[in-house]
Amino acid sequence: MLAAMTRERVKLVLRWVLTVFMVGAGANHFVNPPPYLGMMPAELPQSSHLALVYVSGVFEMLGGLGLILPVTRRAAAWGLIALLLAVFPANVNMAVNHLPLGDSAVPQWALWARLPLQIVLIAWAWWFTRPPTKVGATLS
């Protein structure tokens, strides 16, 4: 029982970390859009790039905030997974074409390292698609 309580406390802390990370990342789409515009695949219409940056920022913030309430948590986690899968091509585009992050050059290894990070974020969000355990019901 103690191990289950500890696991649920870790899950609670990691849920809040993911919440803050996603809300912060989403807000950054509005505060500093150029890095996100620069990673847009050329296949997407140029005229829609800024709107797509803003839309993805809104959904990052909504997904992060949705993790807070138990009633929205599972749907928010699934939404974050869908969003992370949707923006994955932009991260691949950045790595393949060695694109800068806004005005800043990024080492090639770091661009490629971002791809497995997306998988980690997807797995992290997936953790919150699971229903809470009986022990964790009061902690979540």
Contacts in CASP RR format, 6 or more apart in sequence:
PFRMAT RR
TARGET T0000
AUTHOR 0000-0000-0000
METHOD contacts of the structure
MODEL  1
MLAAMTRERVKLVLRWVLTVFMVGAGANHFVNPPPYLGMMPAELPQSSHL
ALVYVSGVFEMLGGLGLILPVTRRAAAWGLIALLLAVFPANVNMAVNHLP
LGDSAVPQWALWARLPLQIVLIAWAWWFTRPPTKVGATLS
1 135 0 8 1.000
4 133 0 8 1.000
4 135 0 8 1.000
4 136 0 8 1.000
5 135 0 8 1.000
5 136 0 8 1.000
5 139 0 8 1.000
8 132 0 8 1.000
8 133 0 8 1.000
8 135 0 8 1.000
8 136 0 8 1.000
8 139 0 8 1.000
8 140 0 8 1.000
9 139 0 8 1.000
11 127 0 8 1.000
11 136 0 8 1.000
11 139 0 8 1.000
11 140 0 8 1.000
12 139 0 8 1.000
12 140 0 8 1.000
14 124 0 8 1.000
14 127 0 8 1.000
15 67 0 8 1.000
15 73 0 8 1.000
15 128 0 8 1.000
15 140 0 8 1.000
18 64 0 8 1.000
18 67 0 8 1.000
18 121 0 8 1.000
18 124 0 8 1.000
18 125 0 8 1.000
18 128 0 8 1.000
19 64 0 8 1.000
19 65 0 8 1.000
19 66 0 8 1.000
19 67 0 8 1.000
19 68 0 8 1.000
22 60 0 8 1.000
22 61 0 8 1.000
22 63 0 8 1.000
22 64 0 8 1.000
22 67 0 8 1.000
22 80 0 8 1.000
23 60 0 8 1.000
23 61 0 8 1.000
23 64 0 8 1.000
23 65 0 8 1.000
24 60 0 8 1.000
24 61 0 8 1.000
25 57 0 8 1.000
25 60 0 8 1.000
26 56 0 8 1.000
26 57 0 8 1.000
26 58 0 8 1.000
26 60 0 8 1.000
26 61 0 8 1.000
27 57 0 8 1.000
27 61 0 8 1.000
29 36 0 8 1.000
29 53 0 8 1.000
29 54 0 8 1.000
29 56 0 8 1.000
29 57 0 8 1.000
29 58 0 8 1.000
29 60 0 8 1.000
30 54 0 8 1.000
30 57 0 8 1.000
33 50 0 8 1.000
33 53 0 8 1.000
33 54 0 8 1.000
34 102 0 8 1.000
34 103 0 8 1.000
35 101 0 8 1.000
35 102 0 8 1.000
35 104 0 8 1.000
36 53 0 8 1.000
36 56 0 8 1.000
36 90 0 8 1.000
37 49 0 8 1.000
37 50 0 8 1.000
37 53 0 8 1.000
37 102 0 8 1.000
38 94 0 8 1.000
38 99 0 8 1.000
38 100 0 8 1.000
38 102 0 8 1.000
39 90 0 8 1.000
39 91 0 8 1.000
39 93 0 8 1.000
39 94 0 8 1.000
39 99 0 8 1.000
39 101 0 8 1.000
40 49 0 8 1.000
40 52 0 8 1.000
40 53 0 8 1.000
40 90 0 8 1.000
40 93 0 8 1.000
41 89 0 8 1.000
41 90 0 8 1.000
41 93 0 8 1.000
42 93 0 8 1.000
44 52 0 8 1.000
56 83 0 8 1.000
56 86 0 8 1.000
56 87 0 8 1.000
59 79 0 8 1.000
59 83 0 8 1.000
60 80 0 8 1.000
60 83 0 8 1.000
62 76 0 8 1.000
63 76 0 8 1.000
63 77 0 8 1.000
63 79 0 8 1.000
63 80 0 8 1.000
63 83 0 8 1.000
64 76 0 8 1.000
64 80 0 8 1.000
65 76 0 8 1.000
66 72 0 8 1.000
66 73 0 8 1.000
66 75 0 8 1.000
66 76 0 8 1.000
67 73 0 8 1.000
67 76 0 8 1.000
67 77 0 8 1.000
67 80 0 8 1.000
67 128 0 8 1.000
70 132 0 8 1.000
70 140 0 8 1.000
73 128 0 8 1.000
73 140 0 8 1.000
74 128 0 8 1.000
74 129 0 8 1.000
74 130 0 8 1.000
74 131 0 8 1.000
76 128 0 8 1.000
77 125 0 8 1.000
77 126 0 8 1.000
77 127 0 8 1.000
77 128 0 8 1.000
77 129 0 8 1.000
78 125 0 8 1.000
78 129 0 8 1.000
79 125 0 8 1.000
80 121 0 8 1.000
80 125 0 8 1.000
81 122 0 8 1.000
81 125 0 8 1.000
81 126 0 8 1.000
81 129 0 8 1.000
84 118 0 8 1.000
84 121 0 8 1.000
84 122 0 8 1.000
84 125 0 8 1.000
85 122 0 8 1.000
87 118 0 8 1.000
88 115 0 8 1.000
88 118 0 8 1.000
91 114 0 8 1.000
91 115 0 8 1.000
91 118 0 8 1.000
92 115 0 8 1.000
93 99 0 8 1.000
94 101 0 8 1.000
94 106 0 8 1.000
94 111 0 8 1.000
94 114 0 8 1.000
95 108 0 8 1.000
95 111 0 8 1.000
95 112 0 8 1.000
95 114 0 8 1.000
95 115 0 8 1.000
98 108 0 8 1.000
98 111 0 8 1.000
99 111 0 8 1.000
100 106 0 8 1.000
132 140 0 8 1.000
END
